[in-house]
Amino acid sequence: MLKVGVIFGGESVEHEVSIITAVQAMSFMDSNKYKVIPIYIGKDRNWYTGDRLKDMSAYKDLKQIPVLAAEVTLTKKDDEFILQKKRGIFKGTYETIDIAFPIVHGKGVEDGSLAGYLESLGIPFVGPSTLSASIGQDKVVQKAIMKEEGVNVVDYVWFFDFEYTENEEEVLGKIDKLGYPVIVKPAKLGSSVGIDVAKSKKDIKKVIEEAIKYDDKILVEKVIENLQEVDCAVLGNPSSMECSLIGEMHTDNAFLTFDDKYIGEGAKKGSGAKQPAKTGGTINTNLMDIPAKLDKAVEEKVYDNCKKAFRALNLSGVTRFDLIINKKTKEVYINEPNTIPGCLSFFFFVPKGKKYPKLLDEMITTAIKEYKNRLKKVTSFESNVLSTYNGAKGKMGKMKMPH
């Protein structure tokens, strides 16, 4: 039986959302094929494991986690990946895992930080690589790449916080050229945190100052008229991509807010399409029509842009793309990718006949195939270039250094 270490939490403003997604996913993994091992990263960056962490009730008081679970570190010893006890007299192996399944959201974890650590250990893991994850977290970099690869994106400008502080009028001038209304976003956050709309120049300073509270890099986009928001998920990797059905989003706000997604009445009650109440709040699917009511031509544009973007960003696992459509012109734009989306976007695949356990199984299978493929590549050379290095006594040591 394959041991799957589900990693979640982290020092992120989306910490609780990660817990919800992970606990839900763990409850749906096929227990006949996988032994699920929860690995929770606290807001203090300490790592914990234990069966109690599979239950949402364990997280009602996060301060109690050290009492309910064992503090561990993930490391490699010989050919095994082990969760090693961090406390106590005997700091031996608590458990071993065969593959990691990161289910994390936001800066500090989803942005490639965690993927980089897993890659350095050499452990197979589900989801995007370090590079793909970091690009997927930066709304500015991803837009530049997607635009270069022929993906349709909205007109935008961006700046660093210090640039706004030092050259406020110059930054505001660029926004003026873009034209109002605009939507202002922290470049490296998700779940609509820190996002707001400025309808005119008199609103822009307040909106920018709010966004700067969350990030040092700010994205400003032109608001699309006749707006229709849709989502589409892509499963697999660039060599094998499958699109989900398209979902149409509904909100009374100018854009989907954090409350819309996670704290609305549907989410509070655990209702919505095929959501288990035992996991608490999740993505509020009462805001969606799945499938969306779209013209066939528009639908094809959505799928085409999603596949192009998935390939351009070299993604893996499940990515949910947020898209916007101008209902009048029928233009389709990729807004942004969510490289590890809330609920892993399972509800977009269920109407196609792919239930959540099957989706999780395919994500794990893809990760194993990618890992085996990486093992075939040359990653280092047998020769040691340092074997003939003589240190300060060698040729380098005799060279006269400039003053």
C-alpha positions as a LaTeX table, in Angstrom:
\begin{tabular}{lrrr}
\hline
Residue & $x$ (\AA) & $y$ (\AA) & $z$ (\AA) \\
\hline
Met1 & 0.00 & 0.00 & 0.00 \\
Leu2 & 1.41 & 3.38 & $-1.04$ \\
Lys3 & 2.04 & 5.78 & 1.84 \\
Val4 & 0.85 & 9.26 & 0.87 \\
Gly5 & 2.00 & 12.17 & 3.01 \\
Val6 & $-0.57$ & 14.96 & 2.62 \\
Ile7 & 1.16 & 18.25 & 3.49 \\
Phe8 & $-0.98$ & 21.27 & 4.35 \\
Gly9 & $-1.17$ & 24.47 & 6.40 \\
Gly10 & 1.84 & 26.79 & 6.49 \\
Glu11 & 2.46 & 30.41 & 7.37 \\
Ser12 & $-0.03$ & 31.87 & 4.91 \\
Val13 & $-3.17$ & 34.01 & 5.02 \\
Glu14 & $-4.83$ & 31.01 & 3.34 \\
His15 & $-3.81$ & 28.65 & 6.16 \\
Glu16 & $-7.34$ & 27.64 & 7.15 \\
Val17 & $-8.43$ & 27.18 & 3.53 \\
Ser18 & $-5.53$ & 24.72 & 3.09 \\
Ile19 & $-6.70$ & 22.74 & 6.13 \\
Ile20 & $-10.23$ & 22.50 & 4.71 \\
Thr21 & $-9.02$ & 21.33 & 1.30 \\
Ala22 & $-6.58$ & 18.80 & 2.75 \\
Val23 & $-8.93$ & 17.22 & 5.30 \\
Gln24 & $-11.57$ & 16.88 & 2.61 \\
Ala25 & $-9.11$ & 15.28 & 0.17 \\
Met26 & $-7.80$ & 12.84 & 2.80 \\
Ser27 & $-11.35$ & 11.67 & 3.52 \\
Phe28 & $-11.83$ & 10.81 & $-0.17$ \\
Met29 & $-8.57$ & 8.97 & $-0.89$ \\
Asp30 & $-8.99$ & 5.28 & $-1.69$ \\
Ser31 & $-8.12$ & 3.49 & 1.57 \\
Asn32 & $-7.66$ & 0.24 & $-0.33$ \\
Lys33 & $-4.76$ & 1.72 & $-2.32$ \\
Tyr34 & $-3.29$ & 4.40 & $-0.06$ \\
Lys35 & $-2.30$ & 4.83 & 3.55 \\
Val36 & $-2.90$ & 8.52 & 4.18 \\
Ile37 & $-0.50$ & 10.29 & 6.55 \\
Pro38 & $-1.40$ & 13.89 & 7.45 \\
Ile39 & 1.51 & 16.35 & 7.71 \\
Tyr40 & 0.37 & 19.69 & 9.09 \\
Ile41 & 2.59 & 22.79 & 8.97 \\
Gly42 & 1.56 & 25.16 & 11.75 \\
Lys43 & 1.53 & 28.93 & 11.48 \\
Asp44 & 4.73 & 28.75 & 13.54 \\
Arg45 & 6.25 & 26.65 & 10.69 \\
Asn46 & 6.59 & 23.57 & 12.88 \\
Trp47 & 5.52 & 20.27 & 11.27 \\
Tyr48 & 3.12 & 17.79 & 12.93 \\
Thr49 & 1.65 & 14.39 & 12.15 \\
Gly50 & $-0.86$ & 11.98 & 13.67 \\
Asp51 & $-4.22$ & 10.45 & 12.80 \\
Arg52 & $-6.12$ & 13.11 & 14.77 \\
Leu53 & $-5.11$ & 15.58 & 12.07 \\
Lys54 & $-7.45$ & 13.87 & 9.59 \\
Asp55 & $-10.43$ & 15.26 & 11.52 \\
Met56 & $-11.60$ & 18.88 & 11.18 \\
Ser57 & $-12.40$ & 19.00 & 14.90 \\
Ala58 & $-8.66$ & 19.00 & 15.64 \\
Tyr59 & $-8.35$ & 22.51 & 14.22 \\
Lys60 & $-10.97$ & 24.32 & 16.30 \\
Asp61 & $-8.14$ & 25.47 & 18.57 \\
Leu62 & $-4.84$ & 25.54 & 16.69 \\
Lys63 & $-2.92$ & 26.01 & 19.95 \\
Gln64 & $-3.89$ & 22.45 & 20.90 \\
Ile65 & $-2.22$ & 20.86 & 17.86 \\
Pro66 & 1.08 & 20.13 & 19.71 \\
Val67 & $-0.96$ & 18.17 & 22.27 \\
Leu68 & $-2.91$ & 16.20 & 19.66 \\
Ala69 & $-0.05$ & 15.42 & 17.27 \\
Ala70 & 3.67 & 14.62 & 17.15 \\
Glu71 & 6.12 & 17.30 & 16.03 \\
Val72 & 8.28 & 15.94 & 13.22 \\
Thr73 & 10.69 & 16.82 & 10.44 \\
Leu74 & 10.65 & 15.34 & 6.94 \\
Thr75 & 14.02 & 14.05 & 5.86 \\
Lys76 & 15.72 & 11.34 & 3.79 \\
Lys77 & 17.68 & 8.49 & 5.34 \\
Asp78 & 19.24 & 5.88 & 3.08 \\
Asp79 & 16.49 & 5.29 & 0.48 \\
Glu80 & 13.57 & 6.18 & 2.74 \\
Phe81 & 11.68 & 9.41 & 3.31 \\
Ile82 & 10.95 & 9.59 & 6.98 \\
Leu83 & 8.97 & 11.69 & 9.41 \\
Gln84 & 11.39 & 11.92 & 12.29 \\
Lys85 & 10.31 & 12.83 & 15.80 \\
Lys86 & 11.57 & 16.25 & 16.78 \\
Arg87 & 10.89 & 16.09 & 20.52 \\
Gly88 & 11.55 & 13.61 & 23.31 \\
Ile89 & 14.47 & 11.46 & 24.38 \\
Phe90 & 14.18 & 9.07 & 21.44 \\
Lys91 & 14.05 & 11.05 & 18.19 \\
Gly92 & 13.50 & 8.06 & 15.96 \\
Thr93 & 11.34 & 7.47 & 12.90 \\
Tyr94 & 7.66 & 8.22 & 13.47 \\
Glu95 & 6.55 & 7.11 & 10.00 \\
Thr96 & 7.82 & 6.74 & 6.45 \\
Ile97 & 6.14 & 8.04 & 3.30 \\
Asp98 & 6.47 & 7.06 & $-0.35$ \\
Ile99 & 5.06 & 10.18 & $-2.00$ \\
Ala100 & 4.16 & 13.68 & $-0.86$ \\
Phe101 & 0.88 & 15.36 & $-1.75$ \\
Pro102 & 1.12 & 19.10 & $-1.03$ \\
Ile103 & $-2.30$ & 20.70 & $-0.54$ \\
Val104 & $-1.22$ & 24.19 & 0.36 \\
His105 & $-2.45$ & 27.64 & $-0.58$ \\
Gly106 & $-0.67$ & 30.97 & $-0.70$ \\
Lys107 & 2.68 & 32.63 & $-0.21$ \\
Gly108 & 5.33 & 30.73 & 1.70 \\
Val109 & 4.08 & 27.28 & 0.68 \\
Glu110 & 2.23 & 27.16 & $-2.67$ \\
Asp111 & 4.71 & 29.59 & $-4.22$ \\
Gly112 & 7.41 & 26.95 & $-4.77$ \\
Ser113 & 8.90 & 27.12 & $-1.27$ \\
Leu114 & 7.55 & 23.70 & $-0.32$ \\
Ala115 & 8.07 & 22.18 & $-3.77$ \\
Gly116 & 11.72 & 23.27 & $-3.65$ \\
Tyr117 & 12.23 & 21.48 & $-0.34$ \\
Leu118 & 10.61 & 18.31 & $-1.65$ \\
Glu119 & 12.69 & 18.44 & $-4.82$ \\
Ser120 & 15.88 & 18.84 & $-2.76$ \\
Leu121 & 14.94 & 15.68 & $-0.82$ \\
Gly122 & 14.29 & 13.84 & $-4.08$ \\
Ile123 & 10.86 & 12.63 & $-3.02$ \\
Pro124 & 8.12 & 12.21 & $-5.63$ \\
Phe125 & 5.31 & 14.68 & $-5.08$ \\
Val126 & 1.97 & 15.65 & $-6.58$ \\
Gly127 & 1.49 & 19.00 & $-8.27$ \\
Pro128 & 3.61 & 21.71 & $-9.86$ \\
Ser129 & 7.41 & 21.84 & $-9.76$ \\
Thr130 & 9.31 & 24.57 & $-7.91$ \\
Leu131 & 9.48 & 26.74 & $-11.02$ \\
Ser132 & 5.85 & 26.20 & $-12.04$ \\
Ala133 & 4.60 & 26.80 & $-8.51$ \\
Ser134 & 6.56 & 30.04 & $-8.12$ \\
Ile135 & 5.36 & 31.35 & $-11.49$ \\
Gly136 & 1.83 & 30.27 & $-10.65$ \\
Gln137 & 1.92 & 32.38 & $-7.49$ \\
Asp138 & 3.16 & 35.55 & $-9.20$ \\
Lys139 & 0.34 & 37.13 & $-11.20$ \\
Val140 & 2.73 & 39.45 & $-13.03$ \\
Val141 & 5.25 & 36.85 & $-14.21$ \\
Gln142 & 2.55 & 34.37 & $-15.23$ \\
Lys143 & 0.76 & 36.98 & $-17.34$ \\
Ala144 & 3.98 & 37.87 & $-19.16$ \\
Ile145 & 4.63 & 34.19 & $-19.97$ \\
Met146 & 1.06 & 33.44 & $-21.00$ \\
Lys147 & 0.90 & 36.51 & $-23.23$ \\
Glu148 & 4.14 & 35.45 & $-24.95$ \\
Glu149 & 2.63 & 32.01 & $-25.62$ \\
Gly150 & $-0.53$ & 33.38 & $-27.24$ \\
Val151 & $-2.83$ & 33.16 & $-24.23$ \\
Asn152 & $-5.32$ & 36.02 & $-24.09$ \\
Val153 & $-4.81$ & 38.18 & $-20.96$ \\
Val154 & $-6.30$ & 41.49 & $-19.84$ \\
Asp155 & $-4.27$ & 44.71 & $-20.24$ \\
Tyr156 & $-2.33$ & 45.47 & $-17.06$ \\
Val157 & 0.45 & 47.42 & $-15.37$ \\
Trp158 & 2.43 & 46.50 & $-12.26$ \\
Phe159 & 4.83 & 48.05 & $-9.76$ \\
Phe160 & 6.69 & 47.44 & $-6.50$ \\
Asp161 & 5.58 & 49.09 & $-3.28$ \\
Phe162 & 8.78 & 51.16 & $-3.06$ \\
Glu163 & 8.19 & 52.46 & $-6.58$ \\
Tyr164 & 4.78 & 53.72 & $-5.55$ \\
Thr165 & 6.21 & 55.31 & $-2.41$ \\
Glu166 & 9.04 & 57.03 & $-4.29$ \\
Asn167 & 7.24 & 57.86 & $-7.57$ \\
Glu168 & 3.54 & 57.93 & $-6.81$ \\
Glu169 & 2.61 & 60.25 & $-9.69$ \\
Glu170 & 4.51 & 58.15 & $-12.23$ \\
Val171 & 2.69 & 54.99 & $-11.13$ \\
Leu172 & $-0.69$ & 56.74 & $-11.14$ \\
Gly173 & 0.08 & 58.05 & $-14.63$ \\
Lys174 & 0.53 & 54.49 & $-15.92$ \\
Ile175 & $-2.81$ & 53.55 & $-14.38$ \\
Asp176 & $-4.45$ & 56.59 & $-16.01$ \\
Lys177 & $-3.25$ & 55.35 & $-19.41$ \\
Leu178 & $-4.73$ & 51.94 & $-18.67$ \\
Gly179 & $-8.09$ & 53.59 & $-18.01$ \\
Tyr180 & $-10.64$ & 53.26 & $-15.22$ \\
Pro181 & $-12.23$ & 51.24 & $-13.71$ \\
Val182 & $-9.34$ & 49.00 & $-12.66$ \\
Ile183 & $-8.91$ & 46.09 & $-10.30$ \\
Val184 & $-5.92$ & 46.14 & $-7.94$ \\
Lys185 & $-4.35$ & 42.93 & $-6.65$ \\
Pro186 & $-1.42$ & 41.83 & $-4.49$ \\
Ala187 & 0.68 & 39.96 & $-7.08$ \\
Lys188 & 1.46 & 36.88 & $-5.00$ \\
Leu189 & $-1.71$ & 36.16 & $-2.99$ \\
Gly190 & $-4.76$ & 34.04 & $-3.74$ \\
Ser191 & $-8.35$ & 33.61 & $-2.50$ \\
Ser192 & $-9.12$ & 37.25 & $-3.43$ \\
Val193 & $-7.22$ & 38.53 & $-0.38$ \\
Gly194 & $-6.33$ & 42.24 & $-0.64$ \\
Ile195 & $-8.16$ & 42.74 & $-3.95$ \\
Asp196 & $-10.46$ & 45.67 & $-4.69$ \\
Val197 & $-11.82$ & 47.75 & $-7.56$ \\
Ala198 & $-11.08$ & 51.43 & $-8.14$ \\
Lys199 & $-13.86$ & 52.96 & $-10.22$ \\
Ser200 & $-12.06$ & 56.28 & $-10.67$ \\
Lys201 & $-8.85$ & 58.11 & $-9.83$ \\
Lys202 & $-10.26$ & 59.33 & $-6.49$ \\
Asp203 & $-10.49$ & 55.67 & $-5.29$ \\
Ile204 & $-7.13$ & 54.40 & $-6.50$ \\
Lys205 & $-4.83$ & 55.51 & $-3.65$ \\
Lys206 & $-6.95$ & 53.87 & $-0.96$ \\
Val207 & $-7.16$ & 50.63 & $-2.95$ \\
Ile208 & $-3.41$ & 50.53 & $-3.63$ \\
Glu209 & $-2.59$ & 51.18 & 0.03 \\
Glu210 & $-4.79$ & 48.24 & 1.04 \\
Ala211 & $-3.10$ & 45.91 & $-1.45$ \\
Ile212 & 0.38 & 46.99 & $-0.27$ \\
Lys213 & $-0.49$ & 45.71 & 3.23 \\
Tyr214 & $-0.30$ & 42.18 & 1.82 \\
Asp215 & 2.46 & 42.25 & $-0.80$ \\
Asp216 & 5.42 & 44.21 & $-2.13$ \\
Lys217 & 4.36 & 43.73 & $-5.76$ \\
Ile218 & 1.06 & 45.08 & $-7.07$ \\
Leu219 & $-0.87$ & 44.26 & $-10.24$ \\
Val220 & $-3.44$ & 46.64 & $-11.76$ \\
Glu221 & $-5.74$ & 45.35 & $-14.50$ \\
Lys222 & $-8.32$ & 46.99 & $-16.73$ \\
Val223 & $-11.83$ & 45.92 & $-15.74$ \\
Ile224 & $-13.59$ & 44.08 & $-18.57$ \\
Glu225 & $-17.03$ & 45.39 & $-19.45$ \\
Asn226 & $-20.06$ & 43.08 & $-19.81$ \\
Leu227 & $-18.25$ & 40.77 & $-17.42$ \\
Gln228 & $-18.94$ & 37.05 & $-17.12$ \\
Glu229 & $-16.69$ & 35.03 & $-14.77$ \\
Val230 & $-16.06$ & 31.36 & $-15.45$ \\
Asp231 & $-13.67$ & 28.70 & $-14.21$ \\
Cys232 & $-12.19$ & 25.63 & $-15.83$ \\
Ala233 & $-9.80$ & 23.09 & $-14.31$ \\
Val234 & $-7.10$ & 21.14 & $-16.13$ \\
Leu235 & $-5.89$ & 17.74 & $-14.91$ \\
Gly236 & $-2.61$ & 16.02 & $-15.82$ \\
Asn237 & 0.61 & 17.48 & $-17.20$ \\
Pro238 & 1.67 & 19.04 & $-20.52$ \\
Ser239 & 1.91 & 15.62 & $-22.18$ \\
Ser240 & $-1.61$ & 14.61 & $-21.14$ \\
Met241 & $-4.22$ & 17.27 & $-20.36$ \\
Glu242 & $-7.90$ & 16.88 & $-19.55$ \\
Cys243 & $-10.21$ & 19.85 & $-19.11$ \\
Ser244 & $-13.11$ & 19.79 & $-16.68$ \\
Leu245 & $-16.52$ & 21.20 & $-17.36$ \\
Ile246 & $-16.72$ & 24.98 & $-17.21$ \\
Gly247 & $-18.39$ & 26.64 & $-14.23$ \\
Glu248 & $-19.97$ & 30.07 & $-14.30$ \\
Met249 & $-19.51$ & 32.21 & $-11.20$ \\
His250 & $-22.20$ & 34.39 & $-9.60$ \\
Thr251 & $-21.74$ & 37.18 & $-7.07$ \\
Asp252 & $-23.34$ & 40.48 & $-6.14$ \\
Asn253 & $-19.86$ & 41.95 & $-5.70$ \\
Ala254 & $-17.61$ & 43.43 & $-8.39$ \\
Phe255 & $-15.50$ & 40.25 & $-8.19$ \\
Leu256 & $-15.52$ & 37.01 & $-6.21$ \\
Thr257 & $-14.44$ & 37.87 & $-2.68$ \\
Phe258 & $-12.87$ & 35.69 & 0.02 \\
Asp259 & $-16.26$ & 35.63 & 1.77 \\
Asp260 & $-17.99$ & 34.55 & $-1.46$ \\
Lys261 & $-15.64$ & 31.63 & $-1.80$ \\
Tyr262 & $-15.30$ & 30.42 & 1.76 \\
Ile263 & $-17.53$ & 32.19 & 4.27 \\
Gly264 & $-20.83$ & 32.69 & 2.43 \\
Glu265 & $-24.00$ & 31.08 & 3.72 \\
Gly266 & $-23.58$ & 28.05 & 1.46 \\
Ala267 & $-20.05$ & 27.51 & 2.64 \\
Lys268 & $-20.98$ & 27.97 & 6.30 \\
Lys269 & $-23.58$ & 25.25 & 6.07 \\
Gly270 & $-21.33$ & 22.92 & 4.11 \\
Ser271 & $-23.90$ & 22.92 & 1.31 \\
Gly272 & $-23.35$ & 23.19 & $-2.40$ \\
Ala273 & $-22.62$ & 20.61 & $-5.05$ \\
Lys274 & $-21.40$ & 17.33 & $-3.59$ \\
Gln275 & $-19.66$ & 18.80 & $-0.56$ \\
Pro276 & $-19.42$ & 16.64 & 2.59 \\
Ala277 & $-20.69$ & 18.62 & 5.58 \\
Lys278 & $-18.21$ & 16.88 & 7.88 \\
Thr279 & $-15.35$ & 18.94 & 6.42 \\
Gly280 & $-16.81$ & 22.29 & 7.37 \\
Gly281 & $-16.79$ & 25.18 & 4.89 \\
Thr282 & $-15.31$ & 24.76 & 1.43 \\
Ile283 & $-15.63$ & 26.51 & $-1.90$ \\
Asn284 & $-19.17$ & 27.85 & $-2.02$ \\
Thr285 & $-20.45$ & 26.02 & $-5.11$ \\
Asn286 & $-23.87$ & 27.62 & $-4.69$ \\
Leu287 & $-22.25$ & 30.48 & $-6.61$ \\
Met288 & $-21.74$ & 28.28 & $-9.69$ \\
Asp289 & $-23.57$ & 26.82 & $-12.62$ \\
Ile290 & $-21.80$ & 23.66 & $-13.79$ \\
Pro291 & $-21.75$ & 23.42 & $-16.74$ \\
Ala292 & $-21.84$ & 27.09 & $-17.66$ \\
Lys293 & $-24.28$ & 28.19 & $-20.32$ \\
Leu294 & $-21.90$ & 29.26 & $-23.08$ \\
Asp295 & $-21.93$ & 29.36 & $-26.84$ \\
Lys296 & $-19.98$ & 26.48 & $-28.33$ \\
Ala297 & $-17.46$ & 28.87 & $-29.88$ \\
Val298 & $-16.84$ & 30.60 & $-26.55$ \\
Glu299 & $-16.55$ & 27.24 & $-24.80$ \\
Glu300 & $-13.84$ & 26.19 & $-27.26$ \\
Lys301 & $-11.97$ & 29.46 & $-26.62$ \\
Val302 & $-12.03$ & 28.69 & $-22.88$ \\
Tyr303 & $-10.61$ & 25.20 & $-23.39$ \\
Asp304 & $-8.00$ & 26.40 & $-25.89$ \\
Asn305 & $-6.72$ & 29.17 & $-23.61$ \\
Cys306 & $-6.63$ & 26.86 & $-20.58$ \\
Lys307 & $-4.59$ & 24.20 & $-22.37$ \\
Lys308 & $-2.19$ & 26.78 & $-23.80$ \\
Ala309 & $-1.70$ & 28.29 & $-20.35$ \\
Phe310 & $-1.27$ & 24.90 & $-18.64$ \\
Arg311 & 1.46 & 24.01 & $-21.14$ \\
Ala312 & 3.15 & 27.44 & $-21.06$ \\
Leu313 & 3.43 & 27.33 & $-17.27$ \\
Asn314 & 4.52 & 23.65 & $-17.33$ \\
Leu315 & 1.90 & 22.72 & $-14.73$ \\
Ser316 & 1.03 & 19.37 & $-13.20$ \\
Gly317 & $-1.71$ & 17.91 & $-11.00$ \\
Val318 & $-4.90$ & 19.99 & $-11.08$ \\
Thr319 & $-4.94$ & 23.69 & $-11.91$ \\
Arg320 & $-8.10$ & 25.79 & $-11.89$ \\
Phe321 & $-8.05$ & 28.69 & $-14.30$ \\
Asp322 & $-10.14$ & 31.74 & $-13.52$ \\
Leu323 & $-11.35$ & 33.33 & $-16.76$ \\
Ile324 & $-13.34$ & 36.39 & $-17.72$ \\
Ile325 & $-15.53$ & 36.81 & $-20.76$ \\
Asn326 & $-16.82$ & 39.97 & $-22.41$ \\
Lys327 & $-20.37$ & 38.82 & $-23.10$ \\
Lys328 & $-20.76$ & 41.40 & $-25.85$ \\
Thr329 & $-17.56$ & 40.80 & $-27.84$ \\
Lys330 & $-17.23$ & 37.09 & $-26.85$ \\
Glu331 & $-13.56$ & 37.67 & $-26.01$ \\
Val332 & $-12.13$ & 35.20 & $-23.48$ \\
Tyr333 & $-9.28$ & 36.09 & $-21.12$ \\
Ile334 & $-7.31$ & 33.97 & $-18.66$ \\
Asn335 & $-7.37$ & 35.84 & $-15.36$ \\
Glu336 & $-5.02$ & 33.60 & $-13.38$ \\
Pro337 & $-4.16$ & 29.98 & $-12.59$ \\
Asn338 & $-4.69$ & 28.42 & $-9.18$ \\
Thr339 & $-2.00$ & 25.74 & $-9.15$ \\
Ile340 & $-3.38$ & 24.00 & $-6.03$ \\
Pro341 & $-7.03$ & 25.11 & $-6.04$ \\
Gly342 & $-9.50$ & 24.97 & $-3.19$ \\
Cys343 & $-11.15$ & 21.52 & $-2.98$ \\
Leu344 & $-8.76$ & 20.61 & $-5.84$ \\
Ser345 & $-11.67$ & 21.67 & $-8.06$ \\
Phe346 & $-13.16$ & 18.19 & $-7.86$ \\
Phe347 & $-16.70$ & 19.53 & $-8.34$ \\
Phe348 & $-15.82$ & 20.56 & $-11.92$ \\
Phe349 & $-15.00$ & 16.94 & $-12.79$ \\
Val350 & $-17.82$ & 15.12 & $-10.99$ \\
Pro351 & $-20.47$ & 15.99 & $-13.63$ \\
Lys352 & $-18.14$ & 14.40 & $-16.22$ \\
Gly353 & $-18.28$ & 11.13 & $-14.29$ \\
Lys354 & $-14.90$ & 11.52 & $-12.56$ \\
Lys355 & $-15.59$ & 11.29 & $-8.83$ \\
Tyr356 & $-13.23$ & 12.75 & $-6.24$ \\
Pro357 & $-11.40$ & 9.48 & $-5.35$ \\
Lys358 & $-10.69$ & 8.91 & $-9.06$ \\
Leu359 & $-9.39$ & 12.47 & $-9.47$ \\
Leu360 & $-7.01$ & 12.05 & $-6.52$ \\
Asp361 & $-5.87$ & 8.68 & $-7.87$ \\
Glu362 & $-5.05$ & 10.18 & $-11.27$ \\
Met363 & $-3.12$ & 13.04 & $-9.66$ \\
Ile364 & $-0.98$ & 10.57 & $-7.70$ \\
Thr365 & $-0.46$ & 8.38 & $-10.78$ \\
Thr366 & 0.67 & 11.40 & $-12.82$ \\
Ala367 & 3.19 & 12.34 & $-10.11$ \\
Ile368 & 4.65 & 8.83 & $-10.06$ \\
Lys369 & 5.03 & 8.80 & $-13.85$ \\
Glu370 & 6.75 & 12.19 & $-13.77$ \\
Tyr371 & 9.09 & 10.99 & $-11.02$ \\
Lys372 & 10.06 & 7.90 & $-13.00$ \\
Asn373 & 10.66 & 10.04 & $-16.07$ \\
Arg374 & 12.93 & 12.40 & $-14.09$ \\
Leu375 & 14.99 & 9.43 & $-12.92$ \\
Lys376 & 15.86 & 8.72 & $-16.57$ \\
Lys377 & 17.38 & 12.18 & $-17.03$ \\
Val378 & 21.03 & 13.03 & $-16.39$ \\
Thr379 & 21.15 & 15.16 & $-13.25$ \\
Ser380 & 24.84 & 14.92 & $-12.30$ \\
Phe381 & 28.14 & 13.61 & $-13.65$ \\
Glu382 & 30.18 & 10.75 & $-12.17$ \\
Ser383 & 33.44 & 12.68 & $-12.52$ \\
Asn384 & 34.39 & 14.96 & $-9.64$ \\
Val385 & 35.85 & 18.24 & $-10.90$ \\
Leu386 & 37.29 & 18.89 & $-7.43$ \\
Ser387 & 39.47 & 15.75 & $-7.50$ \\
Thr388 & 42.38 & 17.70 & $-9.03$ \\
Tyr389 & 41.81 & 20.94 & $-7.14$ \\
Asn390 & 44.81 & 21.88 & $-4.97$ \\
Gly391 & 43.26 & 24.76 & $-3.09$ \\
Ala392 & 45.46 & 27.76 & $-2.29$ \\
Lys393 & 48.53 & 25.83 & $-3.46$ \\
Gly394 & 47.13 & 25.29 & $-6.94$ \\
Lys395 & 47.19 & 27.61 & $-9.92$ \\
Met396 & 44.46 & 29.82 & $-8.55$ \\
Gly397 & 46.52 & 30.38 & $-5.41$ \\
Lys398 & 49.51 & 31.68 & $-7.40$ \\
Met399 & 47.54 & 34.31 & $-9.25$ \\
Lys400 & 48.06 & 37.89 & $-8.18$ \\
Met401 & 44.82 & 39.41 & $-7.05$ \\
Pro402 & 44.08 & 43.01 & $-8.11$ \\
His403 & 44.06 & 45.65 & $-5.38$ \\
\hline
\end{tabular}
